[in-house]
Amino acid sequence: MCVGSTTITCKNFEVSSLIILTCYMHQTTWFEFPTSVHSHGAAYNHYQRNCDWKTVTVGTGCRENVDCSPLTNAECVAGKCACNSGTRLVPRVNKCLTFQGYGKGCTADSDCYSLLEAFCLSGVCTCRHGYSYSPAGQYCRALKECTKFKDTFTTYPDSVILLHDVGSYIFSNPTKCKNSCINSGIFCKSADLSVLAVCFTSDVTWQEATGETSSFDTTYTHLQRDCDWS
């Protein structure tokens, strides 16, 4: 009767030992009742329905808001779980989080989770290595899909692409290194500046670098060319 109920979401029921064949169904759990309502007594047997802890996400079927409660900041809309207004689903943590735009302030990577493929870099939400911000989609898109690069760069300290350089320039600095990449005879997608003031231009992006050639190294600064997604 509880399982087959179509009028309420039955979560538990009681069978009275005083009134024969009488079943009382409830759409609230034990702790959802006020403490003055639930009690222990010999006159009733309480049957608590077990939970199916399946993953609840956007689009999961529901009948009421409580069905979507495992998904943070979600509600039941037209029979399906949906993120509350002002939030968006972040698949990596399966939570609906307040959207934190590109370039906004942050103190931890988790502050940027609503911006796909972003992390907190120097107090600002920034696309991860190998991704460039797409204003139209409001997310960080893989640079390996880029066909037209801008003359602007995103700077990543302590990072380098090795063994893919197509040019090198001594006595360099961040501005000179970026210009060397832009003006390179061979199409340049990124550059790396060493602490020895040597600039290495590259024709690959972070994700296109093979094997262990992209790495984190405190002696380099990686200059990643931004994409024009228009």
LUMNU-403935 format. One record per residue (C-alpha): x, y, z. Coordinates in nm, 3 decimals. Layout:
<rs>
+---------+---------+---------+
!       X !       Y !       Z !
+---------+---------+---------+
!       X !       Y !       Z !
...
+---------+---------+---------+
</rs>
This chain:
<rs>
+---------+---------+---------+
!       X !       Y !       Z !
+---------+---------+---------+
!   0.000 !   0.000 !   0.000 !
!   0.280 !   0.243 !   0.091 !
!   0.495 !   0.147 !  -0.211 !
!   0.200 !   0.160 !  -0.448 !
!   0.061 !   0.492 !  -0.327 !
!  -0.009 !   0.740 !  -0.607 !
!  -0.152 !   1.020 !  -0.392 !
!   0.150 !   1.086 !  -0.169 !
!   0.520 !   0.998 !  -0.151 !
!   0.490 !   0.740 !   0.127 !
!   0.805 !   0.726 !   0.339 !
!   0.684 !   0.513 !   0.630 !
!   0.375 !   0.369 !   0.791 !
!   0.242 !   0.231 !   1.118 !
!   0.023 !  -0.070 !   1.183 !
!  -0.189 !  -0.055 !   1.494 !
!  -0.204 !  -0.355 !   1.726 !
!  -0.523 !  -0.216 !   1.874 !
!  -0.727 !  -0.160 !   1.559 !
!  -0.715 !  -0.467 !   1.333 !
!  -0.600 !  -0.416 !   0.971 !
!  -0.544 !  -0.042 !   1.012 !
!  -0.242 !   0.109 !   0.837 !
!  -0.136 !   0.473 !   0.871 !
!   0.085 !   0.606 !   0.590 !
!   0.305 !   0.915 !   0.618 !
!   0.489 !   1.136 !   0.369 !
!   0.744 !   1.250 !   0.628 !
!   1.029 !   1.061 !   0.794 !
!   1.085 !   1.019 !   1.169 !
!   1.302 !   1.328 !   1.207 !
!   1.075 !   1.541 !   0.989 !
!   0.803 !   1.504 !   1.253 !
!   0.807 !   1.741 !   1.553 !
!   0.957 !   1.563 !   1.855 !
!   0.622 !   1.582 !   2.029 !
!   0.461 !   1.371 !   1.756 !
!   0.690 !   1.067 !   1.721 !
!   0.723 !   0.838 !   2.021 !
!   0.781 !   0.480 !   2.135 !
!   0.485 !   0.265 !   2.233 !
!   0.368 !  -0.096 !   2.231 !
!   0.047 !  -0.015 !   2.048 !
!   0.210 !   0.039 !   1.707 !
!   0.473 !  -0.110 !   1.479 !
!   0.660 !   0.151 !   1.277 !
!   0.784 !   0.056 !   0.927 !
!   1.048 !   0.289 !   0.787 !
!   1.097 !   0.278 !   0.413 !
!   1.460 !   0.228 !   0.308 !
!   1.627 !   0.483 !   0.083 !
!   1.759 !   0.415 !  -0.264 !
!   2.067 !   0.635 !  -0.254 !
!   2.097 !   0.657 !  -0.630 !
!   2.259 !   0.967 !  -0.774 !
!   2.017 !   1.253 !  -0.804 !
!   2.111 !   1.512 !  -1.065 !
!   1.949 !   1.759 !  -1.300 !
!   1.679 !   1.577 !  -1.497 !
!   1.617 !   1.306 !  -1.239 !
!   1.244 !   1.238 !  -1.204 !
!   1.071 !   1.379 !  -0.895 !
!   0.731 !   1.444 !  -0.739 !
!   0.822 !   1.706 !  -0.481 !
!   1.121 !   1.916 !  -0.377 !
!   1.239 !   1.670 !  -0.114 !
!   1.305 !   1.413 !  -0.390 !
!   1.575 !   1.647 !  -0.519 !
!   1.728 !   1.721 !  -0.178 !
!   2.045 !   1.510 !  -0.238 !
!   2.132 !   1.762 !  -0.511 !
!   2.247 !   2.087 !  -0.351 !
!   2.037 !   2.394 !  -0.439 !
!   1.783 !   2.201 !  -0.645 !
!   1.405 !   2.181 !  -0.665 !
!   1.140 !   1.976 !  -0.843 !
!   1.014 !   2.151 !  -1.156 !
!   0.762 !   1.988 !  -1.390 !
!   0.849 !   1.641 !  -1.260 !
!   1.227 !   1.675 !  -1.292 !
!   1.503 !   1.799 !  -1.061 !
!   1.639 !   2.137 !  -1.168 !
!   1.890 !   2.385 !  -1.028 !
!   1.749 !   2.677 !  -0.834 !
!   1.745 !   3.013 !  -1.007 !
!   2.089 !   3.171 !  -1.013 !
!   2.276 !   2.839 !  -0.992 !
!   2.405 !   2.591 !  -1.246 !
!   2.501 !   2.224 !  -1.236 !
!   2.869 !   2.154 !  -1.183 !
!   2.915 !   1.793 !  -1.303 !
!   3.251 !   1.736 !  -1.132 !
!   3.088 !   1.771 !  -0.788 !
!   2.724 !   1.712 !  -0.894 !
!   2.600 !   2.025 !  -0.719 !
!   2.403 !   2.329 !  -0.826 !
!   2.630 !   2.620 !  -0.738 !
!   2.604 !   2.996 !  -0.771 !
!   2.768 !   3.096 !  -1.097 !
!   3.108 !   3.253 !  -1.043 !
!   3.211 !   3.429 !  -1.361 !
!   3.546 !   3.430 !  -1.533 !
!   3.785 !   3.682 !  -1.379 !
!   3.591 !   3.706 !  -1.053 !
!   3.768 !   3.697 !  -0.718 !
!   3.827 !   3.368 !  -0.535 !
!   4.015 !   3.219 !  -0.244 !
!   3.996 !   2.847 !  -0.338 !
!   3.940 !   2.633 !  -0.648 !
!   3.595 !   2.542 !  -0.519 !
!   3.489 !   2.907 !  -0.558 !
!   3.528 !   2.862 !  -0.935 !
!   3.360 !   2.521 !  -0.974 !
!   3.052 !   2.671 !  -1.145 !
!   3.278 !   2.787 !  -1.429 !
!   3.362 !   2.464 !  -1.611 !
!   3.734 !   2.377 !  -1.628 !
!   3.839 !   2.672 !  -1.411 !
!   4.046 !   2.711 !  -1.097 !
!   4.157 !   2.985 !  -0.862 !
!   4.483 !   3.140 !  -0.980 !
!   4.631 !   3.435 !  -0.791 !
!   4.291 !   3.517 !  -0.641 !
!   4.102 !   3.514 !  -0.972 !
!   3.885 !   3.246 !  -1.139 !
!   4.089 !   3.144 !  -1.443 !
!   4.061 !   2.875 !  -1.708 !
!   4.283 !   2.575 !  -1.647 !
!   4.592 !   2.506 !  -1.854 !
!   4.484 !   2.421 !  -2.209 !
!   4.149 !   2.602 !  -2.189 !
!   4.038 !   2.948 !  -2.297 !
!   3.727 !   3.137 !  -2.191 !
!   3.431 !   3.141 !  -2.429 !
!   3.210 !   3.446 !  -2.353 !
!   2.922 !   3.309 !  -2.561 !
!   2.900 !   2.983 !  -2.369 !
!   3.033 !   3.126 !  -2.042 !
!   3.269 !   2.835 !  -1.989 !
!   3.632 !   2.740 !  -2.045 !
!   3.670 !   2.560 !  -2.378 !
!   3.954 !   2.331 !  -2.482 !
!   4.218 !   2.517 !  -2.682 !
!   4.276 !   2.216 !  -2.904 !
!   3.946 !   2.312 !  -3.070 !
!   4.066 !   2.667 !  -3.141 !
!   4.124 !   2.776 !  -3.501 !
!   4.183 !   3.148 !  -3.447 !
!   4.406 !   3.283 !  -3.171 !
!   4.409 !   3.630 !  -3.017 !
!   4.713 !   3.843 !  -2.948 !
!   4.639 !   3.825 !  -2.574 !
!   4.773 !   3.567 !  -2.330 !
!   4.689 !   3.403 !  -1.998 !
!   4.989 !   3.367 !  -1.768 !
!   5.050 !   3.049 !  -1.567 !
!   5.340 !   3.064 !  -1.320 !
!   5.553 !   2.755 !  -1.253 !
!   5.442 !   2.577 !  -1.572 !
!   5.613 !   2.479 !  -1.898 !
!   5.576 !   2.286 !  -2.225 !
!   5.904 !   2.113 !  -2.309 !
!   6.042 !   1.970 !  -2.634 !
!   5.787 !   2.147 !  -2.856 !
!   5.967 !   2.478 !  -2.904 !
!   5.993 !   2.615 !  -3.256 !
!   6.197 !   2.922 !  -3.163 !
!   6.406 !   3.065 !  -2.880 !
!   6.486 !   3.424 !  -2.786 !
!   6.741 !   3.544 !  -2.530 !
!   6.727 !   3.854 !  -2.308 !
!   6.351 !   3.827 !  -2.300 !
!   6.076 !   3.930 !  -2.059 !
!   5.697 !   3.862 !  -2.051 !
!   5.612 !   4.138 !  -2.300 !
!   5.895 !   4.052 !  -2.538 !
!   5.814 !   3.681 !  -2.515 !
!   5.450 !   3.739 !  -2.606 !
!   5.552 !   3.955 !  -2.901 !
!   5.797 !   3.687 !  -3.015 !
!   5.511 !   3.439 !  -3.021 !
!   5.273 !   3.673 !  -3.206 !
!   5.535 !   3.768 !  -3.467 !
!   5.676 !   3.417 !  -3.507 !
!   5.714 !   3.299 !  -3.865 !
!   5.579 !   2.958 !  -3.755 !
!   5.230 !   2.980 !  -3.605 !
!   5.278 !   3.009 !  -3.229 !
!   5.012 !   2.896 !  -2.980 !
!   5.204 !   2.937 !  -2.655 !
!   5.538 !   3.038 !  -2.511 !
!   5.748 !   2.965 !  -2.206 !
!   5.977 !   3.212 !  -2.031 !
!   6.259 !   3.077 !  -1.817 !
!   6.412 !   3.244 !  -1.512 !
!   6.724 !   3.288 !  -1.729 !
!   6.523 !   3.529 !  -1.952 !
!   6.505 !   3.285 !  -2.244 !
!   6.174 !   3.266 !  -2.432 !
!   6.072 !   2.944 !  -2.608 !
!   5.783 !   2.965 !  -2.855 !
!   5.569 !   2.658 !  -2.925 !
!   5.324 !   2.546 !  -3.192 !
!   5.114 !   2.336 !  -2.949 !
!   4.875 !   2.404 !  -2.662 !
!   4.893 !   2.242 !  -2.319 !
!   4.659 !   1.955 !  -2.413 !
!   4.832 !   1.898 !  -2.746 !
!   5.169 !   1.849 !  -2.579 !
!   5.246 !   1.477 !  -2.583 !
!   5.352 !   1.253 !  -2.296 !
!   5.516 !   1.428 !  -2.003 !
!   5.625 !   1.735 !  -2.200 !
!   5.375 !   1.962 !  -2.021 !
!   5.467 !   1.992 !  -1.656 !
!   5.491 !   2.217 !  -1.353 !
!   5.831 !   2.376 !  -1.302 !
!   5.915 !   2.673 !  -1.080 !
!   6.184 !   2.790 !  -1.324 !
!   5.934 !   2.871 !  -1.602 !
!   5.627 !   3.082 !  -1.669 !
!   5.384 !   2.949 !  -1.929 !
!   5.220 !   3.207 !  -2.158 !
!   4.908 !   3.062 !  -2.314 !
!   4.761 !   3.241 !  -2.611 !
!   4.387 !   3.310 !  -2.580 !
!   4.137 !   3.189 !  -2.840 !
!   3.902 !   3.400 !  -3.048 !
!   3.588 !   3.183 !  -3.029 !
!   3.381 !   3.415 !  -3.251 !
+---------+---------+---------+
</rs>
